[in-house]
C-alpha cells in the first residue's frame, strides 16, 4: 500500500456512521486531486471493502458517483441505505449528513 492510499484509508476510517464526506475534502486534506481519491477508492478489491467505510465518500453534490462502475456502485448505495442515509434518487442528502473533519 502506498503512503497516499494509507492516508486516504486513515481519513475514511474516521468518518462516523450517519455522516458523509466528498472526494475533494479528502483530497484537500492530503494534497492530491479528488479524482485520485476516487481512483484509489474505486480500486479497492472486494476483500478490502470491509476495512473502512468507503461507502461514506461521495461526490460534492451528494451523487453516488460509483454507480458509474456498476455492481460496486449498487453495493455502495445499498450500504448507505442500510445505514439509514437519506437518499434522493442517486444522491445522499448532504445537508443532513455532511461531515467536516
C-alpha positions as CSV (number, residue, x, y, z in Angstrom):
1,X,0.0,0.0,0.0
2,X,1.3,3.4,-0.9
3,X,1.6,6.3,1.6
4,X,-1.2,8.1,-0.3
5,X,-3.5,5.1,-0.1
6,X,-2.8,4.8,3.7
7,X,-3.6,8.5,4.2
8,X,-6.9,8.1,2.4
9,X,-7.8,4.9,4.3
10,X,-6.9,6.6,7.6
11,X,-9.2,9.5,6.9
12,X,-12.1,7.4,5.6
13,X,-11.8,5.3,8.8
14,X,-12.6,8.4,10.8
15,X,-16.0,9.2,9.1
16,X,-18.7,8.5,11.7
17,X,-21.8,6.5,10.9
18,X,-24.5,8.8,9.6
19,X,-22.0,11.2,8.1
20,X,-20.7,11.7,4.5
21,X,-17.6,13.4,3.1
22,X,-16.9,14.1,-0.5
23,X,-13.8,13.2,-2.5
24,X,-12.5,16.8,-2.6
25,X,-12.4,17.0,1.2
26,X,-10.1,14.0,1.4
27,X,-8.0,15.3,-1.5
28,X,-7.6,18.7,0.1
29,X,-6.5,17.1,3.4
30,X,-3.6,15.3,1.8
31,X,-2.8,17.4,-1.2
32,X,-3.9,15.3,-4.1
33,X,-6.8,15.6,-6.6
34,X,-10.3,14.4,-5.9
35,X,-10.0,12.2,-9.0
36,X,-7.1,10.4,-7.4
37,X,-9.1,9.8,-4.2
38,X,-11.9,8.3,-6.4
39,X,-9.5,6.2,-8.3
40,X,-7.9,4.8,-5.2
41,X,-11.3,4.0,-3.5
42,X,-12.7,2.5,-6.7
43,X,-9.7,0.3,-7.0
44,X,-10.3,-1.4,-3.6
45,X,-10.7,-5.1,-4.0
46,X,-13.8,-6.9,-2.7
47,X,-11.8,-8.4,0.2
48,X,-10.7,-4.9,1.3
49,X,-14.2,-3.3,1.4
50,X,-14.8,-4.3,5.0
51,X,-11.7,-2.5,6.2
52,X,-13.0,1.1,6.0
53,X,-16.4,2.8,5.5
54,X,-15.6,3.6,1.8
55,X,-19.3,3.9,1.1
56,X,-19.4,7.2,3.1
57,X,-17.5,9.0,0.4
58,X,-19.5,10.6,-2.5
59,X,-19.3,13.5,-4.9
60,X,-19.5,17.0,-3.5
61,X,-23.2,17.3,-4.5
62,X,-24.0,14.0,-2.8
63,X,-24.1,12.0,-6.0
64,X,-23.1,8.3,-5.6
65,X,-20.6,8.5,-8.4
66,X,-19.5,4.9,-8.1
67,X,-22.8,4.0,-9.7
68,X,-21.0,4.5,-12.9
69,X,-18.9,1.4,-12.0
70,X,-21.9,-0.9,-11.9
71,X,-22.1,-3.5,-9.1
72,X,-19.7,-1.6,-6.8
73,X,-21.9,1.5,-7.1
74,X,-25.1,-0.5,-6.4
75,X,-23.3,-2.0,-3.3
76,X,-22.4,1.5,-2.1
77,X,-26.0,2.7,-2.5
78,X,-27.3,-0.4,-0.7
79,X,-24.8,0.0,2.2
80,X,-25.8,3.7,2.6
81,X,-29.5,2.8,2.6
82,X,-28.8,0.1,5.2
83,X,-27.0,2.6,7.4
84,X,-30.1,4.9,7.2
85,X,-28.9,7.7,5.0
86,X,-31.4,9.9,3.3
87,X,-31.0,9.3,-0.4
88,X,-33.0,11.0,-3.2
89,X,-32.5,9.2,-6.5
90,X,-28.8,8.6,-6.6
91,X,-27.8,11.5,-4.2
92,X,-27.2,11.4,-0.5
93,X,-28.7,14.5,1.3
94,X,-25.5,16.4,2.1
95,X,-27.4,18.9,4.2
96,X,-28.3,16.2,6.6
97,X,-25.3,14.0,6.5
98,X,-22.2,16.1,5.6
99,X,-19.2,15.8,7.9
100,X,-16.3,18.2,8.3
101,X,-13.0,16.9,9.7
